[in-house]
Amino acid sequence: MDYESLTLLDLKKLCKQRGLKISGSKDDVVIRLMEADELQSGAPQPIVYQQGGLAGPIPSVQQIIMPQKSSMYETLGTFIILYALVRIGWSMLWTLNNDQMIGWLLAPVGFLIGMGFLVGGVLIYQEYKNGIYLTMGVLVLSGLLSVAFHAENMSEMNPVTLVWGDTAMFMTSIMCSFSCLAIVGLPLLLGDGNMKPGWPPSLQRIFDATGGGNKKKQVSCGNCGEKLNVPKDYSGTIQCPACKSNMKV
């Protein structure tokens, strides 16, 4: 609409019809009418930014960093698990017949050794330090049995040894055992020092139920002399139930 061709009186009448309150010169009235037309036509309005701060609170963002698993522990644990499966399968083969009585009798021993390797490998894969100690202990036992029941030929093979030959092969068996011990012990020397102490929660519950993980020590209250039983590995502040005083252990 051409507002410039209208008089100021006509423009004010038009504002009154539209319910607009305006005062001032003709130019002011024309500008107000044009703005009203833009609002009615749905024309985009300029965005007005609020100065001096944000309109609302900024939501807090919490970043959680998950520790990366060490590939050394995963690789070592995987190889030990595979070796354990070989030892378990090798022992189970000797239960198919009892032609060689010594092999048949040693089959459960070889099976338990394989299970020990399996548990140790899983613990190492999960980065538990006790997995290394368990695996090294099983390796020592396996090495001793391998030497004690050394087979001089294939007909004398048994579930607790994978090496056969004359007496010169004793050294081969011993060196194999020491090599395996060195490989398993590498994380203790070259690891990042972040291996987990203790046992997984499932095993810890079993040890606690049997009393193996519930070892306690006795301390005396410095205030009243009451004897208190606290977990052996606990260090911190405790409260005496008798006198309610706090003390550190």
N, C-alpha and C positions, 0 to 999 in steps of 0.2 A: 504494500500500500504506500502511496506517495504522500508521506506526511508533510513534506516541505511545501506542498501547494496549499495546505490548510492554514487557516489563521490560528493564532494562539488561543482564541476563544473556542474555536472548533476542536482544537487538540485537547483542551481542558475538559470539554464536554465528553469527548471520546474516552478520556481517562476516567471520568466519573461513571460512564456506562460500564466500563470494564472493572470498576472497583479499585482503581489505582489512585493512590494519593501522591500527588506530585506538585511541586511549586518551583518557581524559578523562571528562567528565560525559555524562549521557544525551543532553543537547541536542547535544553535539559529535558523538556517534555518529549521531544522527538526521540531522544536516546532512550528514555524510559519506556516508551511505547515499542520501540524496536527490540529492546531486551525482553519485554513481555511476549512479543511475537515469537522470538526464538525459543522461549521456554515452552510455549504452547505447541510449537512445531517439533519439539523433541530434539533440537539441535544439540550436538555434543558441547558440554560445558568444560571450560578449562579446569584442570586439576589444581586445587589450591593446597600447597604443602604447608604443614604446620611447622612453624619455626620454634626453636628452643627446646626440642626434645621429641621423643616418640610418643605416640598416642597411647600405647598400651605397654604392658610389661613384656620383656623378652623372655621367652621360655628357656630354661636352662637345659643345656645339652651335656649329658654325661658320656664320656668316651670310655669304653671298656676295652682294654688291650689284653688279648689272650696270649699267653706265652706259647712260643713255638716249640714244638717237640723236636728234640735233637735227632738228626738222622743217624748218628752213630749208635744210639741206643736202639732205634728201630731196626737198623740193619743187623746189629749183633743179636738182638732178641729173635729176629726172624730166622737167622741161621741156626741158633740153638734150638728153636722150635722144630725146624726141619730135621735136625740131627736127632732130636728126641723121638720124632715119629719113626725114623729109621731104626733106632734102638728098640722101640716098642714093637714094631713089626718084626724085626729080627728075632726078638725073644718069643713072640707068639708063634713063629714058625716051628719052634722046638716043642711046642705042645701038641703038634699034630700026630706024633708017634713017640714012643718011649724006647726005640731000639737002642739009642745011646742014653743010658740012664743018667749019666752025669749032666748031659745037656738038658734032659727033661727036668731034672731036679733044680737046675740053675735058672730055668726059664722065669720063675717068679722073681728071682733076684734081678735078672736083666730087665724085667718089666718095671720093677720099682725104680731102677736106675733111670730108665727112660722117662718115667713119670716125674722123677726129680728134675731131669733136664727140662721137661715140658713146663713145669711150674716155674722154674728159674728163668726160662726164656720169656715167659709171659710177664713176669715181674720186671725183667730188664726192659722189655718193650714198653712197659708202663713207667719206666724210669725210677723204679724202686731199688735203692742200694742193697737191700737184703736179697734181691734177686741175684746179684753178683756173688755175694757170700754163699748163698745156697748152691748156685751152679758150681762154684769152685770147690765146695765141699763134696758135691756129687762127683766131680771130676777126680778128686783125690781117691775117693772110694772106688770109683770105676777103674782108675789106674792100678790100684793095689790088687783088685780082683783080676784084672787083665794079666798082671805079672804072675799072680798065684796060680791061675788056671791057664797058663800059656799053652797054646796048641803047637806041637811040632809039625803037624801035617793037617791037611783038611779034614781027615777022618776024625781028628780029635777036637775039631772046632766046637765051641759052646756059646751060649748066649751072652757071656760077660766079656768076650774078647772078639775083636775083629781082625786080629793079626795072627798069622801062623808062620811057622818056620823053625829052624834049629835054635839052639841057645843064643846064637848071635843076634837073633831078633828081639831078645830082651831089651837091648839098648834102644832099638827102634820103638818099641812100645813105651819105654820110659820117656824118650824124647817127644813122642806124640802127646803124651800126657802133659809134659811141661809146656809144650807149645800151646796146647789148648788153654792151660792155666794162664799163660801170658796174654793170650788174646782176650780171654774173658775179663782179666784184670785191667785191660787198657782203660776203661772208663774211670777207674780210680786214679790213674796217672794223667790222662789226657782229657778227662771230662771237664765240664764247666762248673762242677761243684754244686750243681743245683738238683742232684738226685734226691728223691723223696725218702725221708726216713720211715722206719716202721713197716707196716704191712697194709695192703688194701683193706677197706672197711669190712668186707665179707670175711677175710681171714682173721682180722683183728677180733671180730665178734666171736669166732670159734675159739681163739686163744683166751679171750676173756671168760667164756663159758666154762672152759676147762681149767681156769686158774692160771694159765701160762702168761696172760697179759695183764694180770691184776696184782702185780707185785707192789707192796707198800713198804714204807719205812716209818719208823716210830720216832716222833719228836716230842719234846716236853715243852709245855707252855711256860714262857719266861715269867708270867705273872702269878699263876696259881699252881704250876707244876703238873697240870693235867697231861696225861699221855694221849697223844693224838696220832692217828694213822693217816698218812697222806701217800698218794702215789709216788713210787720211787723216782720217776723222772720229772716230777712236778717241781717247779720253782716259781715263787711269787709270794703273794700275801694270803694268809689264811686267818680265820677267826676262830678263837677258842669257844666252843659251845658252852663251857662252864662259866667263864668270867666275861665273855664277849669282847675280849681284847684282841687286837690284830697283831700279827707277827709275820715276819718274812722267813721263808725257807728256801 
